[in-house]
Amino acid sequence: MGMIAFYAGLFIGILFGLLLSSLWAFSQGKPKAGALSDPAEGYSQVNLLEP
């Protein structure tokens, strides 16, 4: 019973660690508040498919 609890805790810990690291990585990738990227030059603001 001890081995089952150990491996279950190990598995849950790995999943929890992956979840937290994913959330941290996504939070680091977001642009800062109010910082919008500039639109590409030469492209229409209305129809993005037309140059």
Helices and strands as residue ranges (DSSP letters): H 2-29
